[in-house]
Amino acid sequence: DILMMLVSRGAKVNDPEEHGITPLLAVTQRGKVGEVDQLLNFGADANQADAEGSTALMRAAQSGHKAIVQRLLSAGCDVNKIDEYNRSARDRAMAADKVDI
């Protein structure tokens, strides 16, 4: 698979693009459970945030991706981390009407 090939060729799983989006943040937003698992196994930092302080856990919670939320929690995500707007993952889930997260 492409992700595995890129990492095997030296791609850095925690290197962000210009807006601070890491591979983990990108696949989390899209609900790609398998890719989240792979990136975590490759050493992706589950607590790394983008330029606005948004973490993978915040994105998963806001998008309603329960399976990804569970994986990120198992990987040690900080549930109390807040973004630049002073919102936690729970706050963002509730604002998006994802109260079951």
N, CA, C and O atoms as CSV, one atom per row, in Angstrom:
chain,resi,resn,atom,element,x,y,z
A,1,ASP,N,N,0.827,-1.183,0.000
A,1,ASP,CA,C,0.000,0.000,0.000
A,1,ASP,C,C,0.871,1.246,0.000
A,1,ASP,O,O,2.036,1.197,0.394
A,2,ILE,N,N,0.316,2.342,-0.434
A,2,ILE,CA,C,1.094,3.563,-0.657
A,2,ILE,C,C,1.705,4.100,0.632
A,2,ILE,O,O,2.868,4.505,0.646
A,3,LEU,N,N,0.940,4.107,1.700
A,3,LEU,CA,C,1.440,4.627,2.973
A,3,LEU,C,C,2.668,3.864,3.433
A,3,LEU,O,O,3.666,4.460,3.838
A,4,MET,N,N,2.590,2.554,3.369
A,4,MET,CA,C,3.712,1.722,3.788
A,4,MET,C,C,4.940,1.984,2.906
A,4,MET,O,O,6.065,2.057,3.402
A,5,MET,N,N,4.716,2.123,1.609
A,5,MET,CA,C,5.809,2.377,0.680
A,5,MET,C,C,6.495,3.710,1.007
A,5,MET,O,O,7.723,3.794,1.024
A,6,LEU,N,N,5.697,4.741,1.264
A,6,LEU,CA,C,6.269,6.054,1.567
A,6,LEU,C,C,7.101,6.024,2.840
A,6,LEU,O,O,8.201,6.576,2.883
A,7,VAL,N,N,6.579,5.382,3.873
A,7,VAL,CA,C,7.314,5.301,5.138
A,7,VAL,C,C,8.584,4.486,4.962
A,7,VAL,O,O,9.633,4.843,5.498
A,8,SER,N,N,8.496,3.393,4.214
A,8,SER,CA,C,9.689,2.566,3.997
A,8,SER,C,C,10.757,3.316,3.204
A,8,SER,O,O,11.936,2.971,3.270
A,9,ARG,N,N,10.349,4.335,2.458
A,9,ARG,CA,C,11.299,5.146,1.683
A,9,ARG,C,C,11.718,6.418,2.417
A,9,ARG,O,O,12.338,7.308,1.834
A,10,GLY,N,N,11.371,6.493,3.707
A,10,GLY,CA,C,11.865,7.598,4.513
A,10,GLY,C,C,10.906,8.729,4.802
A,10,GLY,O,O,11.301,9.724,5.409
A,11,ALA,N,N,9.648,8.607,4.383
A,11,ALA,CA,C,8.684,9.669,4.696
A,11,ALA,C,C,8.530,9.778,6.211
A,11,ALA,O,O,8.465,8.765,6.907
A,12,LYS,N,N,8.474,10.978,6.704
A,12,LYS,CA,C,8.355,11.237,8.141
A,12,LYS,C,C,6.878,11.368,8.510
A,12,LYS,O,O,6.183,12.243,7.994
A,13,VAL,N,N,6.399,10.497,9.403
A,13,VAL,CA,C,4.973,10.472,9.724
A,13,VAL,C,C,4.514,11.661,10.557
A,13,VAL,O,O,3.311,11.898,10.665
A,14,ASN,N,N,5.426,12.408,11.142
A,14,ASN,CA,C,5.043,13.564,11.952
A,14,ASN,C,C,5.342,14.902,11.288
A,14,ASN,O,O,5.116,15.953,11.888
A,15,ASP,N,N,5.846,14.876,10.056
A,15,ASP,CA,C,6.163,16.127,9.365
A,15,ASP,C,C,4.892,16.763,8.810
A,15,ASP,O,O,4.202,16.157,7.990
A,16,PRO,N,N,4.578,17.977,9.251
A,16,PRO,CA,C,3.373,18.647,8.753
A,16,PRO,C,C,3.620,19.343,7.424
A,16,PRO,O,O,4.756,19.638,7.052
A,17,GLU,N,N,2.522,19.596,6.719
A,17,GLU,CA,C,2.603,20.437,5.535
A,17,GLU,C,C,2.496,21.890,5.993
A,17,GLU,O,O,2.542,22.153,7.195
A,18,GLU,N,N,2.359,22.821,5.087
A,18,GLU,CA,C,2.461,24.244,5.419
A,18,GLU,C,C,1.436,24.756,6.433
A,18,GLU,O,O,1.695,25.754,7.105
A,19,HIS,N,N,0.296,24.108,6.560
A,19,HIS,CA,C,-0.729,24.542,7.515
A,19,HIS,C,C,-0.702,23.722,8.802
A,19,HIS,O,O,-1.604,23.811,9.635
A,20,GLY,N,N,0.344,22.931,8.941
A,20,GLY,CA,C,0.495,22.136,10.149
A,20,GLY,C,C,-0.232,20.808,10.119
A,20,GLY,O,O,-0.298,20.118,11.137
A,21,ILE,N,N,-0.779,20.437,8.973
A,21,ILE,CA,C,-1.521,19.178,8.863
A,21,ILE,C,C,-0.538,18.029,8.677
A,21,ILE,O,O,0.231,17.995,7.717
A,22,THR,N,N,-0.583,17.099,9.610
A,22,THR,CA,C,0.245,15.894,9.521
A,22,THR,C,C,-0.553,14.801,8.814
A,22,THR,O,O,-1.770,14.917,8.669
A,23,PRO,N,N,0.123,13.746,8.376
A,23,PRO,CA,C,-0.617,12.629,7.781
A,23,PRO,C,C,-1.708,12.085,8.713
A,23,PRO,O,O,-2.801,11.757,8.251
A,24,LEU,N,N,-1.424,11.987,10.018
A,24,LEU,CA,C,-2.425,11.473,10.954
A,24,LEU,C,C,-3.648,12.387,11.014
A,24,LEU,O,O,-4.779,11.900,11.032
A,25,LEU,N,N,-3.440,13.685,11.046
A,25,LEU,CA,C,-4.569,14.620,11.063
A,25,LEU,C,C,-5.410,14.477,9.796
A,25,LEU,O,O,-6.639,14.518,9.855
A,26,ALA,N,N,-4.755,14.312,8.668
A,26,ALA,CA,C,-5.468,14.208,7.395
A,26,ALA,C,C,-6.323,12.949,7.317
A,26,ALA,O,O,-7.492,13.024,6.940
A,27,VAL,N,N,-5.764,11.798,7.666
A,27,VAL,CA,C,-6.540,10.556,7.554
A,27,VAL,C,C,-7.607,10.463,8.636
A,27,VAL,O,O,-8.643,9.830,8.431
A,28,THR,N,N,-7.366,11.084,9.779
A,28,THR,CA,C,-8.375,11.104,10.843
A,28,THR,C,C,-9.610,11.857,10.377
A,28,THR,O,O,-10.733,11.383,10.548
A,29,GLN,N,N,-9.408,13.016,9.797
A,29,GLN,CA,C,-10.517,13.845,9.312
A,29,GLN,C,C,-11.373,13.073,8.310
A,29,GLN,O,O,-12.593,13.234,8.279
A,30,ARG,N,N,-10.742,12.244,7.499
A,30,ARG,CA,C,-11.459,11.492,6.468
A,30,ARG,C,C,-12.007,10.157,6.966
A,30,ARG,O,O,-12.656,9.435,6.209
A,31,GLY,N,N,-11.752,9.822,8.229
A,31,GLY,CA,C,-12.299,8.588,8.790
A,31,GLY,C,C,-11.618,7.321,8.325
A,31,GLY,O,O,-12.243,6.262,8.281
A,32,LYS,N,N,-10.361,7.411,7.981
A,32,LYS,CA,C,-9.603,6.270,7.459
A,32,LYS,C,C,-8.984,5.468,8.608
A,32,LYS,O,O,-7.832,5.689,8.981
A,33,VAL,N,N,-9.765,4.535,9.163
A,33,VAL,CA,C,-9.347,3.779,10.343
A,33,VAL,C,C,-8.063,2.994,10.100
A,33,VAL,O,O,-7.156,3.024,10.932
A,34,GLY,N,N,-7.974,2.301,8.984
A,34,GLY,CA,C,-6.786,1.504,8.679
A,34,GLY,C,C,-5.527,2.344,8.597
A,34,GLY,O,O,-4.474,1.957,9.102
A,35,GLU,N,N,-5.644,3.497,7.956
A,35,GLU,CA,C,-4.496,4.384,7.834
A,35,GLU,C,C,-4.103,4.982,9.185
A,35,GLU,O,O,-2.919,5.172,9.460
A,36,VAL,N,N,-5.094,5.279,10.026
A,36,VAL,CA,C,-4.802,5.767,11.379
A,36,VAL,C,C,-3.998,4.715,12.124
A,36,VAL,O,O,-2.984,5.027,12.749
A,37,ASP,N,N,-4.453,3.464,12.057
A,37,ASP,CA,C,-3.731,2.369,12.723
A,37,ASP,C,C,-2.295,2.268,12.222
A,37,ASP,O,O,-1.360,2.142,13.013
A,38,GLN,N,N,-2.126,2.324,10.904
A,38,GLN,CA,C,-0.783,2.219,10.329
A,38,GLN,C,C,0.112,3.358,10.803
A,38,GLN,O,O,1.247,3.127,11.220
A,39,LEU,N,N,-0.390,4.571,10.739
A,39,LEU,CA,C,0.423,5.718,11.148
A,39,LEU,C,C,0.795,5.643,12.622
A,39,LEU,O,O,1.926,5.959,12.992
A,40,LEU,N,N,-0.139,5.231,13.461
A,40,LEU,CA,C,0.178,5.074,14.884
A,40,LEU,C,C,1.245,4.000,15.068
A,40,LEU,O,O,2.155,4.158,15.882
A,41,ASN,N,N,1.134,2.909,14.314
A,41,ASN,CA,C,2.149,1.847,14.382
A,41,ASN,C,C,3.508,2.327,13.887
A,41,ASN,O,O,4.544,1.849,14.350
A,42,PHE,N,N,3.506,3.271,12.947
A,42,PHE,CA,C,4.756,3.829,12.425
A,42,PHE,C,C,5.320,4.925,13.326
A,42,PHE,O,O,6.366,5.496,13.017
A,43,GLY,N,N,4.644,5.227,14.434
A,43,GLY,CA,C,5.156,6.206,15.384
A,43,GLY,C,C,4.585,7.600,15.281
A,43,GLY,O,O,5.168,8.545,15.812
A,44,ALA,N,N,3.451,7.752,14.607
A,44,ALA,CA,C,2.836,9.078,14.525
A,44,ALA,C,C,2.486,9.579,15.925
A,44,ALA,O,O,2.020,8.816,16.771
A,45,ASP,N,N,2.716,10.855,16.153
A,45,ASP,CA,C,2.419,11.494,17.433
A,45,ASP,C,C,0.925,11.783,17.507
A,45,ASP,O,O,0.424,12.663,16.807
A,46,ALA,N,N,0.215,11.045,18.353
A,46,ALA,CA,C,-1.238,11.175,18.464
A,46,ALA,C,C,-1.664,12.522,19.038
A,46,ALA,O,O,-2.825,12.906,18.892
A,47,ASN,N,N,-0.764,13.241,19.680
A,47,ASN,CA,C,-1.099,14.534,20.283
A,47,ASN,C,C,-0.625,15.734,19.470
A,47,ASN,O,O,-0.839,16.876,19.876
A,48,GLN,N,N,0.011,15.495,18.336
A,48,GLN,CA,C,0.502,16.609,17.530
A,48,GLN,C,C,-0.677,17.396,16.965
A,48,GLN,O,O,-1.642,16.813,16.471
A,49,ALA,N,N,-0.594,18.713,17.041
A,49,ALA,CA,C,-1.685,19.586,16.606
A,49,ALA,C,C,-1.305,20.370,15.356
A,49,ALA,O,O,-0.128,20.534,15.034
A,50,ASP,N,N,-2.333,20.851,14.661
A,50,ASP,CA,C,-2.099,21.704,13.495
A,50,ASP,C,C,-1.867,23.150,13.948
A,50,ASP,O,O,-1.726,23.410,15.143
A,51,ALA,N,N,-1.830,24.071,13.013
A,51,ALA,CA,C,-1.532,25.471,13.316
A,51,ALA,C,C,-2.569,26.126,14.233
A,51,ALA,O,O,-2.274,27.129,14.882
A,52,GLU,N,N,-3.781,25.564,14.290
A,52,GLU,CA,C,-4.835,26.115,15.149
A,52,GLU,C,C,-4.988,25.336,16.452
A,52,GLU,O,O,-5.912,25.583,17.227
A,53,GLY,N,N,-4.085,24.402,16.686
A,53,GLY,CA,C,-4.132,23.620,17.910
A,53,GLY,C,C,-5.051,22.420,17.856
A,53,GLY,O,O,-5.310,21.794,18.883
A,54,SER,N,N,-5.545,22.091,16.682
A,54,SER,CA,C,-6.458,20.963,16.514
A,54,SER,C,C,-5.678,19.652,16.459
A,54,SER,O,O,-4.735,19.513,15.680
A,55,THR,N,N,-6.077,18.697,17.289
A,55,THR,CA,C,-5.426,17.387,17.316
A,55,THR,C,C,-6.266,16.366,16.553
A,55,THR,O,O,-7.406,16.635,16.174
A,56,ALA,N,N,-5.685,15.203,16.338
A,56,ALA,CA,C,-6.415,14.121,15.673
A,56,ALA,C,C,-7.650,13.737,16.481
A,56,ALA,O,O,-8.708,13.475,15.910
A,57,LEU,N,N,-7.522,13.701,17.801
A,57,LEU,CA,C,-8.668,13.359,18.645
A,57,LEU,C,C,-9.794,14.378,18.469
A,57,LEU,O,O,-10.963,14.000,18.387
A,58,MET,N,N,-9.456,15.640,18.412
A,58,MET,CA,C,-10.473,16.679,18.209
A,58,MET,C,C,-11.175,16.497,16.876
A,58,MET,O,O,-12.398,16.606,16.791
A,59,ARG,N,N,-10.407,16.221,15.840
A,59,ARG,CA,C,-10.985,16.038,14.504
A,59,ARG,C,C,-11.873,14.802,14.448
A,59,ARG,O,O,-12.958,14.837,13.869
A,60,ALA,N,N,-11.412,13.711,15.050
A,60,ALA,CA,C,-12.201,12.477,15.049
A,60,ALA,C,C,-13.497,12.662,15.827
A,60,ALA,O,O,-14.558,12.221,15.384
A,61,ALA,N,N,-13.417,13.310,16.982
A,61,ALA,CA,C,-14.607,13.535,17.807
A,61,ALA,C,C,-15.608,14.431,17.083
A,61,ALA,O,O,-16.806,14.147,17.068
A,62,GLN,N,N,-15.123,15.493,16.495
A,62,GLN,CA,C,-15.989,16.437,15.788
A,62,GLN,C,C,-16.647,15.791,14.574
A,62,GLN,O,O,-17.771,16.142,14.215
A,63,SER,N,N,-15.952,14.852,13.943
A,63,SER,CA,C,-16.478,14.182,12.754
A,63,SER,C,C,-17.314,12.952,13.091
A,63,SER,O,O,-17.952,12.375,12.210
A,64,GLY,N,N,-17.314,12.552,14.351
A,64,GLY,CA,C,-18.107,11.397,14.760
A,64,GLY,C,C,-17.484,10.053,14.448
A,64,GLY,O,O,-18.195,9.054,14.344
A,65,HIS,N,N,-16.171,10.007,14.297
A,65,HIS,CA,C,-15.469,8.758,13.978
A,65,HIS,C,C,-15.118,8.016,15.267
A,65,HIS,O,O,-14.000,8.121,15.771
A,66,LYS,N,N,-16.094,7.260,15.795
A,66,LYS,CA,C,-15.929,6.582,17.088
A,66,LYS,C,C,-14.742,5.631,17.119
A,66,LYS,O,O,-13.971,5.628,18.078
A,67,ALA,N,N,-14.592,4.824,16.074
A,67,ALA,CA,C,-13.503,3.840,16.054
A,67,ALA,C,C,-12.146,4.533,16.129
A,67,ALA,O,O,-11.233,4.049,16.797
A,68,ILE,N,N,-12.018,5.648,15.454
A,68,ILE,CA,C,-10.755,6.391,15.483
A,68,ILE,C,C,-10.551,7.033,16.849
A,68,ILE,O,O,-9.433,7.048,17.364
A,69,VAL,N,N,-11.611,7.561,17.437
A,69,VAL,CA,C,-11.509,8.124,18.789
A,69,VAL,C,C,-10.960,7.065,19.735
A,69,VAL,O,O,-10.049,7.345,20.515
A,70,GLN,N,N,-11.504,5.851,19.674
A,70,GLN,CA,C,-11.040,4.773,20.551
A,70,GLN,C,C,-9.567,4.454,20.322
A,70,GLN,O,O,-8.815,4.271,21.280
A,71,ARG,N,N,-9.156,4.386,19.070
A,71,ARG,CA,C,-7.756,4.086,18.762
A,71,ARG,C,C,-6.824,5.188,19.279
A,71,ARG,O,O,-5.758,4.907,19.825
A,72,LEU,N,N,-7.235,6.421,19.102
A,72,LEU,CA,C,-6.412,7.537,19.565
A,72,LEU,C,C,-6.321,7.569,21.089
A,72,LEU,O,O,-5.263,7.864,21.644
A,73,LEU,N,N,-7.418,7.268,21.756
A,73,LEU,CA,C,-7.389,7.197,23.220
A,73,LEU,C,C,-6.461,6.078,23.678
A,73,LEU,O,O,-5.707,6.244,24.637
A,74,SER,N,N,-6.517,4.942,22.993
A,74,SER,CA,C,-5.626,3.823,23.322
A,74,SER,C,C,-4.165,4.181,23.082
A,74,SER,O,O,-3.269,3.657,23.743
A,75,ALA,N,N,-3.935,5.082,22.126
A,75,ALA,CA,C,-2.571,5.514,21.804
A,75,ALA,C,C,-2.073,6.595,22.765
A,75,ALA,O,O,-0.936,7.052,22.649
A,76,GLY,N,N,-2.915,7.003,23.707
A,76,GLY,CA,C,-2.480,7.964,24.713
A,76,GLY,C,C,-2.792,9.417,24.433
A,76,GLY,O,O,-2.128,10.303,24.973
A,77,CYS,N,N,-3.784,9.684,23.604
A,77,CYS,CA,C,-4.154,11.078,23.338
A,77,CYS,C,C,-4.554,11.796,24.616
A,77,CYS,O,O,-5.172,11.217,25.510
A,78,ASP,N,N,-4.194,13.049,24.679
A,78,ASP,CA,C,-4.542,13.901,25.811
A,78,ASP,C,C,-5.957,14.439,25.603
A,78,ASP,O,O,-6.177,15.294,24.744
A,79,VAL,N,N,-6.916,13.943,26.386
A,79,VAL,CA,C,-8.313,14.362,26.231
A,79,VAL,C,C,-8.554,15.785,26.720
A,79,VAL,O,O,-9.586,16.378,26.407
A,80,ASN,N,N,-7.632,16.329,27.470
A,80,ASN,CA,C,-7.800,17.674,28.021
A,80,ASN,C,C,-7.152,18.768,27.189
A,80,ASN,O,O,-7.266,19.949,27.517
A,81,LYS,N,N,-6.476,18.389,26.121
A,81,LYS,CA,C,-5.814,19.377,25.270
A,81,LYS,C,C,-6.870,20.286,24.640
A,81,LYS,O,O,-7.957,19.828,24.287
A,82,ILE,N,N,-6.548,21.570,24.502
A,82,ILE,CA,C,-7.491,22.511,23.899
A,82,ILE,C,C,-6.859,23.193,22.690
A,82,ILE,O,O,-5.639,23.337,22.600
A,83,ASP,N,N,-7.724,23.610,21.759
A,83,ASP,CA,C,-7.241,24.299,20.566
A,83,ASP,C,C,-7.134,25.800,20.843
A,83,ASP,O,O,-7.349,26.242,21.971
A,84,GLU,N,N,-6.804,26.571,19.822
A,84,GLU,CA,C,-6.609,28.011,20.028
A,84,GLU,C,C,-7.910,28.746,20.358
A,84,GLU,O,O,-7.885,29.911,20.754
A,85,TYR,N,N,-9.036,28.068,20.195
A,85,TYR,CA,C,-10.335,28.655,20.533
A,85,TYR,C,C,-10.829,28.152,21.892
A,85,TYR,O,O,-11.991,28.333,22.254
A,86,ASN,N,N,-9.915,27.514,22.634
A,86,ASN,CA,C,-10.183,27.012,23.980
A,86,ASN,C,C,-11.211,25.875,24.000
A,86,ASN,O,O,-11.986,25.746,24.948
A,87,ARG,N,N,-11.209,25.045,22.933
A,87,ARG,CA,C,-12.146,23.929,22.842
A,87,ARG,C,C,-11.400,22.605,22.941
A,87,ARG,O,O,-10.337,22.430,22.346
A,88,SER,N,N,-11.965,21.689,23.690
A,88,SER,CA,C,-11.416,20.336,23.803
A,88,SER,C,C,-12.089,19.441,22.758
A,88,SER,O,O,-12.991,19.880,22.044
A,89,ALA,N,N,-11.648,18.199,22.677
A,89,ALA,CA,C,-12.282,17.238,21.771
A,89,ALA,C,C,-13.759,17.074,22.131
A,89,ALA,O,O,-14.614,17.009,21.248
A,90,ARG,N,N,-14.047,17.008,23.412
A,90,ARG,CA,C,-15.442,16.868,23.865
A,90,ARG,C,C,-16.266,18.085,23.451
A,90,ARG,O,O,-17.388,17.939,22.967
A,91,ASP,N,N,-15.720,19.273,23.637
A,91,ASP,CA,C,-16.425,20.498,23.238
A,91,ASP,C,C,-16.748,20.474,21.750
A,91,ASP,O,O,-17.853,20.824,21.337
A,92,ARG,N,N,-15.785,20.062,20.964
A,92,ARG,CA,C,-15.975,20.051,19.511
A,92,ARG,C,C,-16.988,19.000,19.089
A,92,ARG,O,O,-17.770,19.230,18.167
A,93,ALA,N,N,-16.984,17.842,19.756
A,93,ALA,CA,C,-17.971,16.802,19.458
A,93,ALA,C,C,-19.379,17.301,19.781
A,93,ALA,O,O,-20.310,17.104,19.000
A,94,MET,N,N,-19.523,17.937,20.917
A,94,MET,CA,C,-20.843,18.441,21.318
A,94,MET,C,C,-21.327,19.539,20.376
A,94,MET,O,O,-22.508,19.580,20.031
A,95,ALA,N,N,-20.440,20.418,19.960
A,95,ALA,CA,C,-20.809,21.496,19.041
A,95,ALA,C,C,-21.249,20.950,17.685
A,95,ALA,O,O,-22.060,21.566,16.994
A,96,ALA,N,N,-20.707,19.788,17.306
A,96,ALA,CA,C,-21.056,19.162,16.031
A,96,ALA,C,C,-22.206,18.164,16.186
A,96,ALA,O,O,-22.506,17.409,15.262
A,97,ASP,N,N,-22.845,18.164,17.356
A,97,ASP,CA,C,-23.955,17.264,17.667
A,97,ASP,C,C,-23.543,15.791,17.589
A,97,ASP,O,O,-24.312,14.939,17.144
A,98,LYS,N,N,-22.334,15.514,18.022
A,98,LYS,CA,C,-21.823,14.138,18.096
A,98,LYS,C,C,-21.724,13.752,19.570
A,98,LYS,O,O,-20.660,13.351,20.041
A,99,VAL,N,N,-22.833,13.873,20.293
A,99,VAL,CA,C,-22.839,13.695,21.745
A,99,VAL,C,C,-22.539,12.264,22.184
A,99,VAL,O,O,-22.216,12.035,23.350
A,100,ASP,N,N,-22.640,11.301,21.275
A,100,ASP,CA,C,-22.352,9.911,21.638
A,100,ASP,C,C,-20.865,9.584,21.610
A,100,ASP,O,O,-20.479,8.448,21.885
A,101,ILE,N,N,-20.038,10.545,21.287
A,101,ILE,CA,C,-18.586,10.327,21.253
A,101,ILE,C,C,-18.031,10.410,22.656
A,101,ILE,O,O,-16.826,10.255,22.853
